[in-house]
């Protein structure tokens, strides 16, 4: 497994730990749902986005380990392949998922604040930021696509 694939798996694992903690705290009613969401949402989102960024680099065949703050956040931000290599088809698939599926929702999610809906521009929206269920679905979906692509990358 390449270094970036390992870092992607580690970030995904860390997101799972946070989701387990969020769920445990919610079930034990240790704090209000808004307080828990405000505490866990940004951290889970960061780990999911980091997992995606590390995996994009792995799919592109790049084993350099950039600063986590400089990870690509979308397929179009991945550096061009070296001369003689083509863009990995997995990157094209990710670009489609970013536009028309769960991945776009995850990448465009806002942290929100406890007790407030997300806002867009100058006008407020009554759309609530994602909750634990949505984050669990995104984590599952990212894990599934990473596992499937890991298998195809291993065949190369």
C-alpha positions in Angstrom: 0.0 0.0 0.0 1.4 3.4 -0.9 2.0 6.0 1.7 -0.8 8.2 0.5 -3.2 5.2 0.5 -2.2 4.4 4.1 -2.8 8.0 5.1 -6.2 8.0 3.4 -7.1 4.9 5.4 -5.8 6.4 8.6 -7.9 9.5 8.1 -11.0 7.4 7.3 -10.4 5.4 10.5 -10.1 8.6 12.5 -13.4 9.8 11.1 -15.0 6.5 12.2 -13.6 6.9 15.8 -15.1 10.4 15.9 -18.5 9.1 14.6 -18.4 6.4 17.2 -17.8 9.0 19.9 -20.5 11.2 18.6 -23.0 8.3 18.6 -22.0 7.2 22.1 -22.4 10.8 23.5 -25.7 11.2 21.7 -27.1 7.9 23.1 -25.9 8.7 26.6 -27.4 12.2 26.3 -24.2 13.7 27.6 -24.9 17.0 25.8 -27.6 18.4 23.6 -27.7 17.3 20.0 -26.7 20.8 18.8 -23.7 20.9 21.2 -22.5 17.5 20.0 -23.0 18.3 16.4 -21.1 21.6 16.8 -18.2 19.7 18.5 -18.0 16.7 16.2 -19.1 17.9 12.8 -16.0 20.0 11.9 -13.6 17.3 13.0 -15.4 14.4 11.2 -15.7 16.6 8.0 -11.9 17.4 8.2 -11.0 13.7 8.5 -13.3 12.7 5.6 -11.9 15.4 3.4 -8.4 14.5 4.3 -9.1 10.9 3.5 -10.4 11.9 0.1 -7.4 14.2 -0.6 -4.8 11.5 0.3 -6.7 9.0 -1.8 -6.8 11.3 -4.8 -3.0 11.6 -4.6 -2.7 7.8 -4.4 -5.0 7.3 -7.4 -2.9 9.7 -9.4 0.2 7.7 -8.5 1.8 10.5 -6.5 3.6 9.3 -3.4 4.7 12.6 -2.1 3.3 13.6 1.2 2.3 17.2 1.1 1.2 19.3 4.1 -2.3 18.1 5.0 -3.5 21.7 4.6 -2.4 21.5 0.9 -4.2 18.3 0.0 -6.4 18.4 -3.1 -10.1 18.8 -2.2 -11.3 17.8 -5.6 -10.2 15.7 -8.6 -9.5 18.7 -10.7 -6.9 19.9 -8.1 -4.7 16.9 -8.5 -1.4 17.7 -10.2 -1.1 16.7 -13.9 0.5 13.3 -14.4 4.1 13.2 -15.6 4.7 13.2 -19.4 3.8 9.9 -20.9 1.2 9.0 -18.3 -2.5 9.5 -18.7 -5.0 10.7 -16.1 -6.2 7.8 -14.0 -9.8 6.8 -14.9 -10.6 6.8 -11.2 -10.0 10.6 -11.1 -12.6 11.0 -13.9 -15.0 8.9 -11.8 -14.4 11.0 -8.7 -15.0 14.2 -10.8 -18.4 12.8 -11.7 -19.2 11.9 -8.1 -18.2 15.4 -7.0 -20.7 16.9 -9.4 -23.7 14.6 -9.2 -23.6 12.5 -6.1 -22.9 12.1 -2.3 -19.3 13.1 -2.8 -20.3 16.6 -3.9 -22.6 16.9 -0.8 -19.7 15.9 1.4 -17.2 18.3 -0.1 -19.6 21.2 -0.1 -21.0 20.6 3.4 -20.7 23.4 5.9 -19.9 23.0 9.6 -22.9 25.0 10.7 -23.2 26.3 14.3 -25.3 24.9 17.1 -28.9 26.1 16.9 -28.5 27.7 13.5 -29.2 26.6 10.0 -26.5 26.8 7.3 -26.3 30.1 5.5 -25.6 30.8 1.8 -24.5 34.2 0.7 -26.4 37.1 2.3 -29.7 35.2 2.5 -30.3 32.7 5.3 -31.4 29.2 4.5 -33.5 26.9 6.6 -31.4 23.9 5.4 -29.8 22.3 8.4 -26.1 21.3 8.3 -25.6 17.5 8.0 -26.1 15.4 11.0 -24.5 12.2 12.2 -26.5 9.9 9.9 -25.3 11.8 6.8 -21.7 11.7 8.0 -22.0 8.0 8.6 -23.4 7.5 5.0 -20.6 9.6 3.6 -18.0 7.6 5.5 -19.5 4.3 4.4 -19.6 5.5 0.7 -16.1 6.8 0.8 -14.8 3.6 2.3 -16.6 1.5 -0.3 -15.3 3.4 -3.3 -11.8 3.5 -1.8 -11.9 -0.3 -1.3 -13.2 -0.9 -4.8 -10.5 1.4 -6.3 -7.8 -0.1 -4.0 -8.6 -3.5 -5.7 -8.2 -2.0 -9.2 -5.0 -0.1 -8.2 -3.5 -3.3 -6.8 -4.1 -5.0 -10.2 -2.0 -2.3 -12.0 
